[in-house]
Amino acid sequence: MTAERKAAADLPVLTTARLRVAHVRPGHERETVAFFERNRAHFARWDPPAPSDFYSVPFWERSVARSVDDFHADRAVRLDLFDATGADERAVIGRMGFSQIFRGPFQSCILGYQIDAAYEGRGLMREALTAAIGYMFDVRGLHRIQANHLPENARSAALLARLGFVREGLAKDYLFIAGAWRDHVLNALTNPRFDASALLRN
């Protein structure tokens, strides 16, 4: 087995009642481009400006390679969502990322997520995030996950509240989206099962 294939084989795959939630890996770049193409207008009001080659396979080949490196370096965990009950199990229907992982006394990361417009309203992102948050807390051993959203994004606010996230404040001019600096609501979830004994021994 080559080093590249071994690195991909070590990536996590989570299963839920309706989904396969798999770490991004080589082989789904075209499906990723298709996911963003069909949701281009849907995501435009929530996302920062994309690079000029964002909707291309070479861009995602480079992105996937960085994501695999980030996973093994403990910098980030980026996951694709697949419909395990649908006709096309290769189609990417959502994505989530736990980025900016910091260890030491912080043990924290930042969560972002997106779901295909055609799959909204079915509870799928909640299902996927429940599994992924469990992985980040119980397997990766993090203490805190931060998730931020635009004040007008009521769907995201409701989802985070159902998952147990607590609103911590408002960040002014936090992110450049749709041609302007936008405020963001700050939310966080802490791990009730976090074992601090390793930190205390250091």
N, CA, C and O of each residue as an XYZ file, in Angstrom:
808
protein
N       0.847     -1.195      0.000
C       0.000      0.000      0.000
C       0.881      1.243      0.000
O       1.796      1.354      0.816
N       0.612      2.183     -0.913
C       1.394      3.410     -0.978
C       1.110      4.273      0.241
O       0.111      4.082      0.935
N       2.015      5.237      0.495
C       1.825      6.136      1.636
C       0.540      6.936      1.472
O      -0.160      7.199      2.450
N       0.221      7.333      0.209
C      -0.992      8.121     -0.037
C      -2.240      7.305      0.273
O      -3.172      7.801      0.906
N      -2.254      6.035     -0.181
C      -3.417      5.191      0.081
C      -3.542      4.872      1.562
O      -4.655      4.799      2.084
N      -2.415      4.680      2.253
C      -2.467      4.413      3.684
C      -3.014      5.614      4.436
O      -3.806      5.458      5.365
N      -2.592      6.829      4.035
C      -3.088      8.037      4.688
C      -4.597      8.147      4.524
O      -5.298      8.529      5.462
N      -5.108      7.812      3.325
C      -6.548      7.869      3.089
C      -7.274      6.787      3.862
O      -8.383      7.017      4.344
N      -6.672      5.608      3.992
C      -7.310      4.502      4.702
C      -7.488      4.807      6.181
O      -8.385      4.258      6.821
N      -6.656      5.667      6.728
C      -6.725      6.012      8.148
C      -7.789      7.061      8.450
O      -8.025      7.367      9.619
N      -8.428      7.611      7.444
C      -9.397      8.686      7.652
C     -10.710      8.131      8.198
O     -11.122      7.037      7.811
N     -11.372      8.865      9.087
C     -12.595      8.347      9.722
C     -13.795      8.319      8.793
O     -13.932      9.154      7.899
N     -14.664      7.339      9.024
C     -15.970      7.244      8.375
C     -16.990      6.980      9.477
O     -16.879      6.000     10.213
N     -17.988      7.862      9.586
C     -19.041      7.728     10.578
C     -20.328      7.344      9.866
O     -20.584      7.806      8.755
N     -21.134      6.506     10.493
C     -22.412      6.124      9.897
C     -23.546      6.482     10.852
O     -23.432      6.332     12.068
N     -24.637      6.958     10.269
C     -25.845      7.252     11.031
C     -26.997      6.492     10.371
O     -26.776      5.707      9.449
N     -28.207      6.721     10.836
C     -29.353      6.002     10.285
C     -29.526      6.249      8.791
O     -29.937      5.353      8.054
N     -29.210      7.478      8.339
C     -29.471      7.826      6.940
C     -28.248      8.290      6.173
O     -28.334      8.536      4.970
N     -27.124      8.415      6.834
C     -25.969      9.067      6.213
C     -24.689      8.270      6.379
O     -24.532      7.482      7.312
N     -23.779      8.501      5.444
C     -22.365      8.160      5.621
C     -21.624      9.481      5.702
O     -21.721     10.311      4.798
N     -20.890      9.676      6.776
C     -20.158     10.920      7.024
C     -18.675     10.561      6.994
O     -18.148      9.991      7.950
N     -18.016     10.891      5.909
C     -16.652     10.430      5.675
C     -15.694     11.600      5.528
O     -16.017     12.618      4.915
N     -14.506     11.433      6.102
C     -13.490     12.469      5.906
C     -13.196     12.615      4.425
O     -13.142     11.624      3.698
N     -13.004     13.855      3.974
C     -12.708     14.083      2.564
C     -11.463     13.311      2.171
O     -10.508     13.209      2.941
N     -11.488     12.765      0.955
C     -10.391     11.936      0.473
C     -10.377     11.980     -1.046
O     -11.373     12.369     -1.655
N      -9.273     11.590     -1.674
C      -9.228     11.593     -3.139
C     -10.323     10.712     -3.730
O     -10.652      9.660     -3.181
N     -10.884     11.154     -4.859
C     -11.861     10.350     -5.570
C     -13.245     10.948     -5.656
O     -14.093     10.447     -6.394
N     -13.494     12.044     -4.890
C     -14.819     12.667     -4.924
C     -14.748     14.140     -5.344
O     -15.646     14.926     -5.039
N     -13.697     14.493     -6.030
C     -13.547     15.897     -6.412
C     -14.652     16.359     -7.369
O     -15.172     17.465     -7.222
N     -15.009     15.533     -8.333
C     -16.056     15.922     -9.282
C     -17.404     16.066     -8.577
O     -18.177     16.971     -8.890
N     -17.680     15.184     -7.639
C     -18.926     15.281     -6.882
C     -18.940     16.528     -6.007
O     -19.997     17.120     -5.786
N     -17.778     16.928     -5.511
C     -17.693     18.145     -4.702
C     -17.956     19.377     -5.558
O     -18.688     20.277     -5.147
N     -17.365     19.419     -6.741
C     -17.630     20.529     -7.662
C     -19.121     20.597     -7.981
O     -19.709     21.679     -7.980
N     -19.732     19.449     -8.251
C     -21.163     19.411     -8.574
C     -22.001     19.919     -7.396
O     -22.984     20.634     -7.595
N     -21.618     19.555     -6.188
C     -22.323     20.018     -4.985
C     -22.317     21.542     -4.896
O     -23.354     22.159     -4.652
N     -21.157     22.140     -5.094
C     -21.064     23.598     -4.990
C     -21.695     24.300     -6.195
O     -22.254     25.388     -6.055
N     -21.610     23.689     -7.363
C     -22.240     24.290     -8.549
C     -23.755     24.379     -8.373
O     -24.343     25.432     -8.619
N     -24.383     23.304     -7.956
C     -25.848     23.327     -7.868
C     -26.351     24.136     -6.678
O     -27.537     24.459     -6.602
N     -25.448     24.466     -5.743
C     -25.830     25.274     -4.588
C     -25.204     26.656     -4.608
O     -25.184     27.344     -3.588
N     -24.689     27.069     -5.767
C     -23.972     28.339     -5.858
C     -24.826     29.504     -5.346
O     -24.369     30.277     -4.504
N     -26.042     29.634     -5.838
C     -26.922     30.728     -5.406
C     -27.369     30.533     -3.961
O     -27.479     31.498     -3.204
N     -27.625     29.285     -3.582
C     -28.099     28.971     -2.232
C     -27.080     29.381     -1.164
O     -27.457     29.889     -0.108
N     -25.794     29.161     -1.440
C     -24.750     29.454     -0.450
C     -24.251     30.894     -0.512
O     -23.574     31.346      0.412
N     -24.570     31.623     -1.579
C     -23.964     32.937     -1.819
C     -24.187     33.905     -0.663
O     -23.294     34.689     -0.341
N     -25.352     33.869     -0.037
C     -25.638     34.842      1.028
C     -24.970     34.496      2.350
O     -24.962     35.314      3.270
N     -24.405     33.285      2.458
C     -23.791     32.875      3.727
C     -22.272     32.764      3.657
O     -21.612     32.798      4.696
N     -21.694     32.631      2.455
C     -20.285     32.280      2.328
C     -19.404     33.458      1.905
O     -19.859     34.342      1.179
N     -18.152     33.473      2.353
C     -17.187     34.474      1.862
C     -16.915     34.273      0.380
O     -17.265     33.227     -0.166
N     -16.295     35.257     -0.296
C     -15.973     35.114     -1.719
C     -15.100     33.891     -1.969
O     -14.197     33.591     -1.188
N     -15.375     33.186     -3.066
C     -14.620     31.987     -3.402
C     -13.472     32.327     -4.342
O     -13.575     33.286     -5.106
N     -12.364     31.555     -4.306
C     -11.279     31.764     -5.272
C     -11.777     31.576     -6.700
O     -12.812     30.948     -6.924
N     -11.049     32.114     -7.651
C     -11.489     32.105     -9.047
C     -11.625     30.692     -9.609
O     -12.450     30.460    -10.493
N     -10.830     29.746     -9.111
C     -10.874     28.373     -9.631
C     -11.624     27.426     -8.694
O     -11.444     26.210     -8.766
N     -12.462     27.978     -7.818
C     -13.161     27.188     -6.803
C     -14.001     26.075     -7.427
O     -14.055     24.968     -6.891
N     -14.650     26.356     -8.543
C     -15.548     25.389     -9.174
C     -14.802     24.550    -10.211
O     -15.258     24.407    -11.345
N     -13.673     24.005     -9.824
C     -12.868     23.193    -10.731
C     -12.306     21.989    -10.000
O     -12.064     22.044     -8.795
N     -12.102     20.909    -10.723
C     -11.535     19.694    -10.133
C     -10.120     19.929     -9.603
O      -9.822     19.476     -8.498
N      -9.222     20.618    -10.340
C      -7.877     20.831     -9.794
C      -7.882     21.558     -8.441
O      -7.085     21.230     -7.562
N      -8.773     22.539     -8.273
C      -8.853     23.218     -6.986
C      -9.137     22.222     -5.877
O      -8.492     22.255     -4.829
N     -10.111     21.326     -6.104
C     -10.495     20.387     -5.048
C      -9.490     19.260     -4.886
O      -9.401     18.676     -3.807
N      -8.735     18.939     -5.920
C      -7.641     17.980     -5.739
C      -6.613     18.543     -4.766
O      -6.122     17.830     -3.891
N      -6.290     19.816     -4.921
C      -5.342     20.448     -3.993
C      -5.952     20.570     -2.598
O      -5.276     20.340     -1.594
N      -7.229     20.931     -2.544
C      -7.898     21.096     -1.261
C      -7.957     19.780     -0.484
O      -7.711     19.749      0.721
N      -8.284     18.698     -1.185
C      -8.353     17.385     -0.534
C      -6.984     16.989      0.000
O      -6.883     16.492      1.122
N      -5.944     17.197     -0.774
C      -4.593     16.853     -0.311
C      -4.240     17.627      0.955
O      -3.668     17.061      1.887
N      -4.577     18.922      0.996
C      -4.316     19.720      2.200
C      -5.149     19.209      3.375
O      -4.667     19.153      4.506
N      -6.394     18.838      3.104
C      -7.273     18.371      4.172
C      -6.762     17.077      4.784
O      -6.819     16.903      6.002
N      -6.264     16.169      3.957
C      -5.690     14.922      4.477
C      -4.463     15.227      5.328
O      -4.291     14.652      6.402
N      -3.606     16.134      4.847
C      -2.437     16.543      5.632
C      -2.864     17.184      6.945
O      -2.279     16.908      7.992
N      -3.882     18.039      6.894
C      -4.360     18.710      8.107
C      -4.888     17.712      9.121
O      -4.683     17.879     10.323
N      -5.571     16.665      8.642
C      -6.078     15.651      9.565
C      -4.942     14.963     10.298
O      -4.976     14.824     11.521
N      -3.937     14.532      9.551
C      -2.831     13.798     10.163
C      -1.939     14.702     11.017
O      -1.228     14.219     11.899
N      -1.974     16.001     10.757
C      -1.214     16.954     11.576
C      -2.053     17.496     12.741
O      -1.577     18.345     13.494
N      -3.298     17.016     12.898
C      -4.185     17.437     13.977
C      -4.531     18.916     13.894
O      -4.657     19.599     14.910
N      -4.685     19.405     12.647
C      -5.073     20.805     12.440
C      -6.559     20.965     12.123
O      -7.147     22.005     12.420
N      -7.173     19.931     11.517
C      -8.566     20.046     11.095
C      -9.137     18.664     10.789
O      -8.403     17.710     10.529
N     -10.470     18.584     10.826
C     -11.208     17.389     10.405
C     -12.314     17.874      9.479
O     -13.214     18.593      9.914
N     -12.258     17.486      8.201
C     -13.243     17.948      7.220
C     -13.986     16.748      6.654
O     -13.372     15.787      6.191
N     -15.309     16.812      6.694
C     -16.143     15.653      6.406
C     -17.140     15.940      5.281
O     -17.690     17.037      5.190
N     -17.365     14.936      4.424
C     -18.405     14.966      3.409
C     -19.596     14.158      3.888
O     -19.439     13.172      4.609
N     -20.802     14.583      3.483
C     -22.025     13.866      3.809
C     -22.546     13.184      2.554
O     -22.600     13.787      1.482
N     -22.932     11.914      2.700
C     -23.494     11.140      1.604
C     -24.808     10.515      2.060
O     -24.924     10.055      3.196
N     -25.788     10.500      1.174
C     -27.091      9.915      1.465
C     -26.985      8.401      1.343
O     -26.877      7.874      0.236
N     -27.014      7.696      2.473
C     -26.871      6.244      2.458
C     -28.133      5.540      1.992
O     -28.116      4.331      1.759
N     -29.226      6.276      1.852
C     -30.493      5.666      1.451
C     -30.883      6.023      0.022
O     -31.900      5.537     -0.474
N     -30.107      6.849     -0.642
C     -30.463      7.339     -1.965
C     -29.929      6.477     -3.092
O     -29.194      5.516     -2.866
N     -30.311      6.836     -4.311
C     -29.888      6.078     -5.490
C     -28.426      6.336     -5.821
O     -27.742      5.448     -6.331
N     -27.939      7.536     -5.538
C     -26.553      7.891     -5.864
C     -25.791      8.112     -4.566
O     -25.814      9.208     -4.006
N     -25.125      7.087     -4.095
C     -24.411      7.167     -2.823
C     -23.073      7.877     -2.949
O     -22.396      8.084     -1.943
N     -22.671      8.259     -4.170
C     -21.430      9.013     -4.357
C     -21.666     10.516     -4.317
O     -20.717     11.280     -4.140
N     -22.899     10.953     -4.476
C     -23.190     12.392     -4.529
C     -22.961     13.037     -3.172
O     -23.482     12.573     -2.158
N     -22.183     14.103     -3.161
C     -21.969     14.866     -1.928
C     -23.218     15.710     -1.676
O     -23.627     16.495     -2.531
N     -23.823     15.542     -0.487
C     -25.031     16.316     -0.174
C     -24.793     17.312      0.962
O     -25.697     18.063      1.327
N     -23.607     17.321      1.509
C     -23.291     18.268      2.567
C     -21.833     18.173      2.942
O     -21.138     17.222      2.583
N     -21.380     19.181      3.673
C     -19.991     19.206      4.136
C     -19.942     19.846      5.513
O     -20.781     20.680      5.855
N     -18.972     19.456      6.281
C     -18.721     20.131      7.557
C     -17.229     20.097      7.833
O     -16.521     19.201      7.375
N     -16.761     21.076      8.582
C     -15.350     21.134      8.905
C     -15.133     21.604     10.334
O     -15.753     22.565     10.789
N     -14.244     20.912     11.032
C     -13.782     21.322     12.357
C     -12.342     21.800     12.157
O     -11.415     20.993     12.093
N     -12.168     23.106     12.060
C     -10.874     23.670     11.702
C     -10.263     24.431     12.879
O     -10.871     24.575     13.940
N      -9.043     24.908     12.653
C      -8.321     25.672     13.673
C      -8.296     24.924     15.008
O      -8.606     25.491     16.056
N      -7.925     23.656     14.952
C      -7.794     22.875     16.181
C      -6.593     23.382     16.969
O      -5.473     23.430     16.461
N      -6.844     23.755     18.202
C      -5.775     24.187     19.112
C      -5.762     23.257     20.318
O      -6.806     22.936     20.886
N      -4.587     22.841     20.688
C      -4.427     21.937     21.833
C      -3.980     22.740     23.064
O      -4.432     23.868     23.261
N      -3.103     22.173     23.886
C      -2.688     22.847     25.105
C      -3.875     23.083     26.019
O      -4.763     22.234     26.096
N      -3.918     24.207     26.712
C      -5.020     24.465     27.633
C      -6.312     24.887     26.945
O      -7.333     25.061     27.611
N      -6.290     25.058     25.604
C      -7.471     25.511     24.880
C      -8.349     24.334     24.435
O      -9.544     24.311     24.728
N      -7.756     23.348     23.723
C      -8.463     22.135     23.290
C      -9.769     22.497     22.577
O     -10.842     22.030     22.959
N      -9.668     23.328     21.547
C     -10.846     23.903     20.908
C     -10.716     23.877     19.391
O      -9.628     23.685     18.848
N     -11.858     24.076     18.713
C     -11.857     24.190     17.252
C     -13.062     25.026     16.831
O     -13.896     25.400     17.656
N     -13.137     25.314     15.520
C     -14.247     26.073     14.957
C     -14.985     25.192     13.958
O     -14.365     24.549     13.110
N     -16.299     25.166     14.060
C     -17.150     24.341     13.204
C     -17.814     25.175     12.115
O     -18.304     26.275     12.369
N     -17.822     24.632     10.897
C     -18.606     25.189      9.812
C     -19.320     24.061      9.082
O     -18.845     22.926      9.097
N     -20.461     24.349      8.437
C     -21.214     23.278      7.791
C     -22.106     23.836      6.690
O     -22.483     25.008      6.705
N     -22.435     22.969      5.735
C     -23.301     23.318      4.591
C     -24.070     22.077      4.182
O     -23.540     20.967      4.236
N     -25.323     22.260      3.772
C     -26.091     21.131      3.246
C     -26.784     21.566      1.963
O     -27.187     22.719      1.814
N     -26.913     20.631      1.053
C     -27.573     20.862     -0.227
C     -28.980     21.401      0.011
O     -29.694     20.924      0.893
N     -29.369     22.388     -0.775
C     -30.691     22.986     -0.619
C     -31.806     21.953     -0.731
O     -32.835     22.075     -0.067
N     -31.607     20.943     -1.562
C     -32.635     19.925     -1.765
C     -32.812     19.019     -0.551
O     -33.802     18.293     -0.462
N     -31.862     19.055      0.387
C     -31.916     18.177      1.556
C     -32.217     18.927      2.849
O     -32.224     18.328      3.925
N     -32.462     20.221      2.752
C     -32.796     20.989      3.956
C     -34.146     20.555      4.531
O     -35.013     20.062      3.809
N     -34.305     20.744      5.830
C     -35.580     20.490      6.469
C     -35.863     19.046      6.804
O     -36.984     18.718      7.193
N     -34.875     18.164      6.665
C     -35.084     16.742      6.965
C     -34.376     16.294      8.247
O     -34.471     15.130      8.636
N     -33.670     17.214      8.900
C     -32.925     16.842     10.095
C     -31.620     16.130      9.813
O     -31.024     15.552     10.722
N     -31.160     16.159      8.566
C     -29.945     15.425      8.207
C     -28.690     16.067      8.771
O     -27.787     15.362      9.222
N     -28.616     17.408      8.753
C     -27.425     18.039      9.289
C     -27.340     17.830     10.797
O     -26.252     17.631     11.338
N     -28.464     17.874     11.465
C     -28.446     17.584     12.902
C     -27.962     16.155     13.154
O     -27.175     15.917     14.070
N     -28.427     15.217     12.353
C     -28.009     13.821     12.476
C     -26.499     13.681     12.265
O     -25.810     12.992     13.018
N     -26.006     14.351     11.222
C     -24.580     14.274     10.906
C     -23.739     14.955     11.978
O     -22.711     14.421     12.396
N     -24.171     16.132     12.423
C     -23.396     16.864     13.427
C     -23.383     16.140     14.766
O     -22.376     16.177     15.473
N     -24.467     15.492     15.122
C     -24.492     14.731     16.370
C     -23.399     13.668     16.362
O     -22.678     13.503     17.346
N     -23.281     12.952     15.250
C     -22.235     11.930     15.138
C     -20.847     12.547     15.113
O     -19.930     12.056     15.772
N     -20.694     13.628     14.350
C     -19.369     14.241     14.202
C     -18.905     14.906     15.489
O     -17.726     14.822     15.835
N     -19.804     15.559     16.198
C     -19.438     16.177     17.476
C     -19.034     15.093     18.474
O     -18.073     15.268     19.224
N     -19.759     13.978     18.487
C     -19.359     12.865     19.343
C     -17.956     12.387     19.027
O     -17.181     12.080     19.933
N     -17.627     12.323     17.738
C     -16.272     11.930     17.329
C     -15.244     12.944     17.811
O     -14.201     12.563     18.343
N     -15.525     14.223     17.631
C     -14.559     15.248     18.022
C     -14.351     15.275     19.533
O     -13.237     15.525     19.995
N     -15.397     15.022     20.304
C     -15.268     15.024     21.759
C     -14.677     13.717     22.281
O     -13.754     13.739     23.095
N     -15.191     12.593     21.825
C     -14.837     11.310     22.434
C     -13.597     10.669     21.832
O     -12.869      9.959     22.526
N     -13.349     10.910     20.553
C     -12.175     10.315     19.896
C     -11.034     11.318     19.804
O      -9.891     10.992     20.125
N     -11.337     12.530     19.368
C     -10.287     13.539     19.244
C      -9.997     14.250     20.552
O      -8.962     14.904     20.681
N     -10.886     14.135     21.519
C     -10.611     14.639     22.856
C     -10.664     16.138     23.027
O      -9.998     16.680     23.908
N     -11.455     16.835     22.190
C     -11.548     18.280     22.334
C     -12.493     18.662     23.473
O     -13.374     17.894     23.859
N     -12.284     19.868     23.997
C     -13.123     20.372     25.082
C     -14.197     21.321     24.597
O     -15.266     21.403     25.201
N     -13.929     22.059     23.489
C     -14.838     23.133     23.092
C     -14.928     23.228     21.573
O     -13.920     23.146     20.871
N     -16.149     23.403     21.080
C     -16.383     23.639     19.651
C     -17.126     24.960     19.511
O     -18.179     25.157     20.116
N     -16.573     25.858     18.713
C     -17.217     27.145     18.463
C     -17.862     27.119     17.088
O     -17.285     26.592     16.137
N     -19.067     27.691     16.978
C     -19.771     27.793     15.701
C     -20.421     29.167     15.611
O     -21.088     29.605     16.549
N     -20.230     29.844     14.491
C     -20.716     31.214     14.326
C     -21.663     31.302     13.137
O     -21.534     30.535     12.183
N     -22.611     32.228     13.187
C     -23.539     32.396     12.075
C     -23.986     33.850     11.968
O     -23.918     34.611     12.933
N     -24.444     34.218     10.776
C     -25.017     35.537     10.575
C     -26.270     35.698     11.436
O     -27.016     34.734     11.609
N     -26.518     36.889     11.979
C     -27.696     37.074     12.837
C     -29.010     36.681     12.171
O     -29.927     36.212     12.846
N     -29.113     36.865     10.856
C     -30.361     36.556     10.162
C     -30.507     35.086      9.782
O     -31.535     34.695      9.229
N     -29.503     34.271     10.068
C     -29.562     32.848      9.710
C     -30.301     32.075     10.813
O     -29.690     31.408     11.648
N     -31.619     32.188     10.785
C     -32.447     31.580     11.833
C     -32.356     30.057     11.816
O     -32.415     29.421     12.868
N     -32.212     29.467     10.623
C     -32.122     28.002     10.538
C     -30.879     27.488     11.254
O     -30.939     26.495     11.980
N     -29.757     28.166     11.048
C     -28.516     27.747     11.697
C     -28.595     27.974     13.202
O     -28.134     27.140     13.981
N     -29.172     29.088     13.611
C     -29.319     29.372     15.037
C     -30.147     28.293     15.720
O     -29.800     27.840     16.811
N     -31.243     27.877     15.083
C     -32.101     26.852     15.671
C     -31.392     25.501     15.735
O     -31.528     24.776     16.720
N     -30.642     25.162     14.700
C     -29.905     23.902     14.685
C     -28.894     23.854     15.823
O     -28.832     22.872     16.563
N     -28.108     24.906     15.962
C     -27.090     24.925     17.012
C     -27.729     24.853     18.393
O     -27.207     24.180     19.281
N     -28.844     25.534     18.581
C     -29.530     25.477     19.871
C     -29.996     24.051     20.175
O     -29.876     23.589     21.309
N     -30.520     23.363     19.176
C     -30.970     21.981     19.387
C     -29.815     21.061     19.732
O     -29.997     20.071     20.442
N     -28.629     21.381     19.236
C     -27.445     20.570     19.533
C     -26.820     20.913     20.881
O     -25.886     20.241     21.318
N     -27.325     21.948     21.540
C     -26.817     22.310     22.852
C     -25.826     23.445     22.875
O     -25.281     23.760     23.933
N     -25.570     24.082     21.722
C     -24.660     25.220     21.691
C     -25.278     26.395     22.451
O     -26.495     26.584     22.449
N     -24.429     27.164     23.090
C     -24.859     28.317     23.885
C     -24.343     29.590     23.218
O     -23.168     29.686     22.866
N     -25.232     30.559     23.051
C     -24.826     31.848     22.482
C     -23.914     32.572     23.461
O     -24.233     32.705     24.642
N     -22.762     33.043     22.951
C     -21.779     33.707     23.807
C     -21.639     35.197     23.514
O     -21.102     35.934     24.341
N     -22.108     35.653     22.363
C     -21.978     37.076     22.075
C     -22.108     37.358     20.599
O     -22.480     36.491     19.809
N     -21.792     38.599     20.239
C     -21.864     39.054     18.857
C     -20.528     39.661     18.474
O     -20.019     40.551     19.155
N     -19.963     39.172     17.375
C     -18.704     39.713     16.852
C     -19.020     40.684     15.726
O     -19.592     40.290     14.710
N     -18.656     41.940     15.896
C     -18.920     42.969     14.896
C     -17.949     42.838     13.724
O     -16.760     42.574     13.904
N     -18.494     43.030     12.506
C     -17.675     43.005     11.284
C     -16.748     41.796     11.259
O     -15.546     41.927     11.028
N     -17.307     40.643     11.494
C     -16.519     39.424     11.723
C     -15.969     38.810     10.438
O     -14.824     38.360     10.398
N     -16.806     38.795      9.368
C     -16.413     38.086      8.156
C     -16.936     38.843      6.942
O     -18.029     39.409      6.973
N     -16.133     38.846      5.857
C     -16.516     39.549      4.632
C     -17.369     38.625      3.770
O     -16.867     37.638      3.231
N     -18.660     38.942      3.638
C     -19.611     38.118      2.896
C     -20.509     39.025      2.068
O     -20.958     40.069      2.542
N     -20.769     38.621      0.828
C     -21.688     39.346     -0.047
C     -21.354     40.831     -0.128
O     -22.244     41.680     -0.093
N     -20.069     41.134     -0.237
C     -19.629     42.496     -0.495
C     -19.494     43.407      0.700
O     -19.283     44.608      0.530
N     -19.609     42.874      1.914
C     -19.510     43.738      3.099
C     -19.065     42.917      4.304
O     -19.192     41.692      4.328
N     -18.534     43.630      5.314
C     -18.194     42.975      6.578
C     -19.473     42.717      7.365
O     -20.282     43.623      7.564
N     -19.649     41.482      7.807
C     -20.892     41.063      8.447
C     -20.654     40.659      9.911
O     -19.677     39.990     10.247
N     -21.588     41.092     10.759
C     -21.572     40.633     12.154
C     -21.879     39.138     12.201
O     -22.532     38.600     11.306
N     -21.400     38.474     13.255
C     -21.702     37.065     13.459
C     -22.039     36.796     14.923
O     -21.433     37.363     15.833
N     -23.007     35.932     15.125
C     -23.336     35.449     16.464
C     -22.357     34.335     16.818
O     -22.145     33.417     16.027
N     -21.759     34.417     18.010
C     -20.790     33.427     18.482
C     -21.489     32.421     19.393
O     -22.207     32.800     20.319
N     -21.275     31.153     19.122
C     -21.864     30.073     19.920
C     -20.790     29.048     20.248
O     -19.801     28.923     19.525
N     -20.983     28.319     21.333
C     -20.010     27.286     21.684
C     -20.688     26.136     22.410
O     -21.706     26.299     23.083
N     -20.086     24.973     22.248
C     -20.505     23.756     22.939
C     -19.285     23.169     23.625
O     -18.234     23.029     23.000
N     -19.406     22.825     24.893
C     -18.287     22.229     25.620
C     -18.561     20.763     25.906
O     -19.711     20.333     25.993
N     -17.510     20.025     26.046
C     -17.548     18.570     26.213
C     -17.755     18.218     27.683
O     -16.849     18.428     28.490
N     -18.916     17.689     28.052
C     -19.152     17.364     29.461
C     -18.337     16.165     29.935
O     -18.234     15.913     31.136
N     -17.758     15.425     28.988
C     -16.985     14.230     29.342
C     -15.483     14.466     29.228
O     -14.697     13.520     29.286
N     -15.084     15.727     29.067
C     -13.658     16.003     28.852
C     -12.820     15.561     30.044
O     -13.153     15.843     31.196
N     -11.722     14.861     29.747
C     -10.802     14.388     30.786
C      -9.596     15.307     30.833
O      -8.740     15.277     29.948
N      -9.538     16.121     31.872
C      -8.456     17.114     32.002
C      -7.201     16.548     32.650
O      -6.236     17.283     32.862
N      -7.195     15.255     32.971
C      -6.064     14.712     33.710
C      -4.760     14.815     32.919
O      -3.700     15.042     33.502
N      -4.832     14.648     31.589
C      -3.602     14.758     30.791
C      -3.050     16.167     30.841
O      -1.833     16.348     30.882
N      -3.914     17.170     30.838
C      -3.453     18.551     30.915
C      -2.811     18.823     32.262
O      -1.800     19.521     32.343
N      -3.385     18.283     33.304
C      -2.855     18.524     34.646
C      -1.500     17.859     34.845
O      -0.711     18.312     35.674
N      -1.214     16.794     34.101
C       0.072     16.112     34.243
C       1.180     16.851     33.520
O       2.354     16.611     33.802
N       0.841     17.759     32.577
C       1.865     18.469     31.799
C       2.426     19.663     32.574
O       3.297     20.372     32.070
